[in-house]
Amino acid sequence: MRKGISVFLQLFQEHGKAILIAPTGYGKTLASLEILRRMMEKGVSAGLIHTVPLKSLVEKIYVEKFEGKGFRTGYQSQGRLPGAVKSPFFLRELVVTTLDSFVMNLYKAPVAEFNKVMGDVSPGHYYVPLSSILTSTVVFDEAHMYLGDVDESLSLPMIHAAINALVRLKTPVAVETATMNTNVVGEVAGKMAGEGRVPLVYVSCAGNRQLEKLRSNPRVELHEVCDEEYEEANSIKWATEIVKADKMEGVVDEALKTVDEGGVVLVVRNTVEKAVETFYKLERRLGGRDRLLLIHGRLSTADRERAVQRMNDIMSEGGVIVSTQVIEAGVETNASILITDAAPVENLAQRAGRLCREGSRIFEKCRENGARVYVIEPESGSKDRVDVYSAERVVKTLEGLNQFLKAGKAVDWRLLGTDEEEGRVSFTEILESAVPPPAATSFKEKTYEEMLKSYLESDTSFEVFKKIQNLFGEEGFFRKTVQVRLAVPLNGDYDYVDVDFEWLVRKERELVRNNKPCLEYYPDGRAKVLGFDYDNEKWVEKPSEKISLKMLSREGFPGKHFLDHPGDLYKVAQGNSEEVARYFALLLRKECYEPGIGLVIKHE
């Protein structure tokens, strides 16, 4: 067991709450297994709920790290894992779940009954998952992805209120991260500390600006752990270069020489469209797809599973992995070269963290030859956004990176400490300067969070939560977006891809104007909704009550209704009252989905 994990476990056992900040690849996720053993032995918890931001992480952690480890294990996410036990009510001893599912269950809108609860059909059996949560240990893993302000779609007050309420209700809570700015750490520590302080384990053998700030934080009981064995093994020479967008092809050509020698190159683009464009260019250069893999969030369920399997081949034999942000957490690539679009420093550190992982087949070669990171400068565009990110955050990241590179410093994308004598600075130095301080919390925001906390600590139903949302003018539930499931026709059967509904409406509106829609419609303009007739065991289709060409012709985005009533995305016109069918997806035209490439809508 790593030294930092050992200290963290001891402190967590003593206090029932703790924060762990450790490098990427340190093994933070596996700590949950030992936490559960200890908390069950003490009789403190009946189980452990491991919460992560992405569905892909749920699948990976369940299969590779939790399954078969001596506990009754389950998972909860929107997808399905063949042969795995789904546990929407969190009734297994060890459950790995998405953050969204966890928040639904905690806020008394059970994920298994969410559409019914949001549609006022039923209050749901919220006491079942809520009891599971309050009698378990809760671990928030990869916390930087949802406790900072990188993901602007979710409600931070709901997460902050959740952490605060759980601690006040004496539920053991752990927060784990590798790339969290001190301002965010301080805010989270404040929610966890209560009237005292919260133990924070920081794994580094050298100092940095982040540690200086944490030492003076009155809400933090700081424990600095120097894991000499880990740092010696992971002292890799990092070479970082910022390159112009028009020089990217030359960088790729140089990187491909590594592929010819059996190496792996990771290319991360900020959008699906850019990732697909890069994939096609590389396909032409490599003469096919044998050594090439594409991963992004608009792949169907089956294509995503095939991509994961093919990744193992690429990692063994060499090749190029082209991806979007979905690869940032929990993925080991066997790559030693990263070519990435410019992004906030947290994202860059996570992307670079996929390289040269200890235990990989190339690790010793990385120790000998080092790792290379190429950051592509953004082309001039919007003053507010660089692709999906805040332009201010990206610009400050590049300024900080440039400052160190021009001074002849090597940026270490894994270790958290800075060693000036060695000429090495940690990415954490940029993290402290590139992330703006949080905006002052308004009286309205403070009151909203306090009311959410009171709601969680009380024995009231979801109806009260809705009244709080209405009072403060908040739309929907947890996110400002809603996901819609699309059914892709496949030789008499169907595959599925989940996309953001606002994105779909925006793209489909443009396609309809060009008379090339991607959704299927009836002659009267209503969208086709796919369902399954369980009595007759066959697929069925019906016209949508809410989604139509008429809706698309209206100006603006008709999303508020679906944020409050997500079940209406698949609401169909009433037909035979005796029919036993479940409708769950909008039907997609076959030509709008390319196997292995995904849903990439083009406008002519």
C-alpha angles and dihedrals in degrees: 000000000000117000096240093049091051092054091045092052092050093050093045091051091051099044106024090229136061145150123229122200110182137146124277111275094026095123099251094149094058090057087078091072093057092041089056093048092051097043092049092048090053091047090237098121136024092206147343129252113203109200123200133170101235136058090219089057091052090056094045096047094046095050102035105031114019109030115096095011097123100274134099095255130197139167138212125202138118092264130069128242114207111240093004127118115246114212111186092164093048093239097144123091094243118029127176112199143168117258091243093056091046093052092048092053094043094049091053097254099113111218090226090057100027099124092049092050095046090046093052091241094123139353088232128219093289095154091069100063091032090057089048091053096047092050095046138071112254121212120190104203126188084017094168088074094065110014094062125058097261093103103055095178097075134072111253093188089060092053093044091049090048094053092045094048094047092053092046089051089054094247109151109247131188128184120199128189145147103197113036123137116236092244090059092043089053092050092050091045089054091055092049101039099067108183093338136039134287121230112245121191114204116189111210137113093206134049132250140171091272092059091048090057094044092052090063097043108113093204094056129079097201122209112185112202123193109202099191094178093054095044093048091052093046099044094121126167107245121200114194127185133179110215134186117253092244090056094056095097091057091050090050092050090054092046093051089066086071090056090055087058093051096267129138126235122196118207116188121189125186097231137037091238092056092045092053092046090052091046092055092048091050091046089059093047095047094042095237145354101280093106096027133088133184123202127176142134098268097064117116121248094260094044091050091052091049090048091055090051092047091049088067089055092049091049091051100043105024133254145127126297114201114194148150128228090299089087095058099094132052099347125124113202107176085229126142097185128060125190109186142168114246112271139155112302093252090060094045091051091051092048092048088046088070089068128090098359116190110257095027120126091251098045096104090046088052090052088053102040103020131221130284128216123189117191114198114219113233118250116240112279138116115014091216103043139039100198102302097343137085108268090217092057093048094046093049090049092053091046092052092045092048092050093059096039093052089050088058094251124146113227113224109212095190115034115070099214130081122228109194093181090058091045090242125133125186122235085241089078089062090042090061095050102035099053112077118226113264115270115257110273111245123225089250092054092047091049091048092052092046091052091049090051091050089049092053092048094049134076096243131127130246090267088076091053090054090053090052090051092050092047092056096037093245116159125219124344120290105336133046088226135057128215122228126199118228123199115222113204112236118178097306094327134072140239123195140227126185119214139170108274094218090054091048094051092048093050096041091051090058092045092051090053087056091046091243106108121176097206121075116245137189118236089263090059100254116136119247116247120201122222141161124240105217095190094056096025096230141118116261135189131206136173117265119246093209111028120067145133087264090060091050091052092061119094118247130026117296092207106118093077092053093046088060096035109029091165089068089071086081100028109136136197112272116259134152106008090208093058114115103204136135119215114205115150143043112240116247127205111251094231091061094066124062115197111244091011100061135206106339112157116205128193122213 
